[in-house]
Amino acid sequence: MWIEQLPSLFRRFYWGSIWRKDSNEKTIYLTFDDGPIPEVTPWVLDILDKYGVKATFFCVGENVMRYPDIYQDVIRRGHQIGNHTYNHLRGFFTTSRRYLANVEKATEYIDSDLFRPPHGGLRKVQYHEVKKKYKVIFWDVISRDYDKDITEKKVLSIVKKYTRNGSIIVFHDSVKAERNMRYAMPRAVEFLLQEGYQFKTL
């Protein structure tokens, strides 16, 4: 549980960010990190269309630069977008000056007031500077689809077990997560719809 759904104590480190929405509404927020890429993102869009679900895509600026048509397709199909830095930088391993410049570089390609830090971490000074311009979005449930050491069924079980009212759920439209995500994401969407959840964008 410490990975899949981080405890409230950890969440306090980033006070003022968004981890979960209204717990009184049977609504959830599906998000995708690391795209867009031609190998995965178009398939994700087709699956979401199939179920009539809208999601929020936290895009890497470099990928948007390389694949602008896919990025525009995400927007055209009615999904929301967010900034995920230009080069998918780890905040803890990057100087604050370089990190903040990278976030700003991404804005040349991504027009959004939403930001999610890659790998879910950034330094205190980075966080406070980013928060001046963006709503910083973390998550309530991370599917762990990127983890090659767990099975596709385990990824699905994580989403089923931990999703609750207001959950922000993370999948990845990336090659690394492709195997697990292709199995678990559609089945998770079906399950959650059957459970009576509505999907909204952030």
N, C-alpha and C positions, 0 to 999 in steps of 0.2 A: 504493500500500500504506500510505502514511502516514495515510490517512483510514480506509480499509476495515479495517485491522488494525494498530493503533498499536504501535510497537516497545516493547520492554521498558524502554528508558530513560525514555520518557514515563510508563509505568505506575508507575514508582518514585516519581513526584511524589505519588501518592496511596497511600503504603505502608499496607498493611493492608486495602485494599479488594479486591473480587473482580472479576477480569477474565475468568478462565477456570477451569473446574473440572478434575477429575481427567483428566490426559492419557493415563492408562492404560486408561480405559474408553471404549468406542465409544458415547458418550452425548453429546447436545447439549441445549442449553437455549434454547428459542425464547422471545423476549420481545417485547412490544409497548408502545410509549410513546405518551402524549398523550391517550388516550381517558378514559372511554368517550364515544362520540357515536353518535347514531342512524343517521347516514349510513353508517357503516363497521363499527362494532364488532359488531352482530348478524351481519353477513355473515362476519366473521372467525370468530366463534364457530361458525357453521354449517360452515365449511370445516374447522375443527379437529375438530369432531364427525365429519365425513365420514371423516377419516383416523385417528381415534382418538388424537389428539395433545393433550396438555395443555401449556399455556404459562403464562408469568408476565406479568401486565399491570401496568405502572407507570402509575398513574392520576393525572390532574390533579384536585385536590380540587374545583375549581369545576365541572368536568364531572360529577363524582360527585354533587355537590349538585343539578345541573340534571337529571341522568338517573339517579336512584337505582335505577330498575327495571332498567336495562341493567347497572349495576354489580352488582346482586344476581344477575343472570343469569350474569355472568362467574363469580361464586362458586358459584352453583348447578350450573353445568356442570363444576365440579371444577378450575377454574384457580386459580392463585395470584395475589395482588395485591401491589402495592408503592406506596410514596409517591413522587410526582413533583412535589412542592410543590403549593400551592393554586392559584397563578396562572401556573405554568410560567415561573418567574423564571430569568434568567441570573445566576448567582452573581457573576461578575466585574463585572457592571454594577449590582449591588444592594448596599446596605450590609449588613453582616453581621447587624445587629440586625433589619432588615426581612426578610432572607432566612430567618433562623432562626425568626422569628415566623410566616412564611408556611409553612414546613415543619410547624410545630406546628398551625397552623390546619387544614392538610390532615388531621391526625389526628382531627379532629372527624367526618370522613367516611370515612377509610381506616384500617382496623385492621390494621397490618402492621409488622413489624420490618425490612422491606427498604426501601431508599431508592436512587433513581437521580437524579442531578442533571440537570435539563434542559440540553441542549446539551453535556453531558459535562464541565462545568467548574464549579468553585467555589473560592473563596478558601481559603487555608490555615486561617484561623481558623474559617471555616464548616465546612470538612471535619472538623477535629478535634472541633468541637462536635456535628456530626451523627453522627459515628462513635461517640460515647458512648452513643447510643440505638439506632442502626441498623446493619445490615450494608449497607455501601455497595457497590452493584452497578454496574459499568461493563459492558464488553462485550469480546469477542474478535473479533467480526465485526459491522460495521455495514453494512447493506444499501444505504444511501444512497437508499432509496426516496423520501425527501423532496426529492431533487434533481431539479428540473424540467429541468435541462440534460442529463440522461442518459436513455437509453431504458429501457423495461421489460426488454428483453433484457439490457442491461448490468447492471441490478440483479440479475437472476437469475444472471448469470455471476459476479458478485462473491461471492455466497453459495456457489456451486459451487466456486469457486477457493480461497477462504480458510477454509472450514469444516474443522475438524479435531476430534479427540477432545477433549471437554470444552468446546467452543466455546459461548459465550453470544452468541446472534445477535439483532440488533435490527431489527425492523420497526416501523412506526407505524400505529396505527388512527386516522388523522387524514385530514381532507379534503385537505390539502396532499400527502400521500403516496399518496392513494387510487389514482390511475391506475397507478403503478408497482407498488404493493403488491398490488393485485388480480391483476395478471398474474404477478408473480414469486413471491409467497408460496406459492400452492398448488403450483406447479411445483417450487419449492425443496423443499417438504415431500415430494413424490413422489420426487424425486431422492435425497434424503437417506435416506428409508426404503429405497429400492432399494439404496443403498450400505451398508445394514446398521446404520444409526444408530438408537439408541433416543432418544426424547424424554422429558425429565423437567422438572419444575418446580424452581425454586431453593429 
